[in-house]
Amino acid sequence: MSNKVILPVEDNSDDAELTLRALTKNNIHNEVVHARNGVEACDYLFGTGAYAGRDTRAPSVTPLDLKLHGGGAPTPHLLLMLNESAKGKYR
């Protein structure tokens, strides 16, 4: 099993299931951590909330729902750009 994490950020459960099916169909067996909104994604990325204490290395891939609902919550891609530990990985 690979230790590279895929972090899809998707609030629609049908779209999230399609993503998981596509990964499986293409024999991609990485660990998948599904975030249902920007807050969950940020908790994972920064090791806070439900993910407190986790190793905060950035996921390998983060498919992001560009029309994510969240009412003013910070978007994960913006926080990745601002996060000091991610410098150089997302440019």
N, C-alpha and C positions, 0 to 999 in steps of 0.2 A: 504494500500500500504506500502511496506517495504521501509525503508530509506537506505537500503544497495544497493550500486551501483555496477553494473557489467560494466567493461571497456574493451570491446573487441578491440584489436588493429589489424586491418586487412585492407590491401590495395586493396584486390580483392573484388569488390562489390557482386559477386556471393557467395563467401565464407562468407561474412558478413551476407548476407540474410539467408544462411543456419544456421548460428549461432542463429540468431533471431528466425527462425522457430523452431529450436530445443528447445530453451528456452520456447517459447509459447506452443509447443506441450507437454512439461513436466510441464506445469502450474507454471512456474517460472515467476513471474510478477514484479521482481525488476526493478528499474530504470536502463536503459541501455544507456550508453554514448559511441557511436562508434567513435573511433579515427581511421583515415585513414592512419596515418603514425606515426613515432616515435615523430616527433615534436608536433603533435596534442596531443599525449598521454602525453608527458612531460608538455605541457601547462596545461592540465587538472590536472595532478598529483601535479604540483607546483603552480597552481592558477595564471598562467600568460597568456598573449595573449588573446584569445577569452574567457578564463575562469578566467580572472583577478578578484580577490576579492572573489572567491568561497571558501567555507570551504574546506581546503586541507586535510581532513581525507582521508586515502587511501581507494580505492575501495575494496569491499569484494573479488571479483574475477577479474582477468585480463587475459583472454585468449589472448595469444600473437602469432601472425604469426611469426614463427621462421625464415622464409625466407623473412622477411619484407624488401622491397626496401627503400632506403632513402639516399644513397650516403654519408655516413660518419656522419649522424646525430646520436647523442647519443641514444642508445637503452633504452627503458623505464625500462627494468629489471635491467640494470646496474645502472641507476640513482636511482631506488628504493633502491638498496643495499647501495648506497652512501649517500642517504638522511638521515640526522640526525633524522628527525621526524619518520622515518620508522624503526628505530633500534628495533630489537626484533620481528618484525612482519613477516619478510621474511627469517627466518633462519630455 
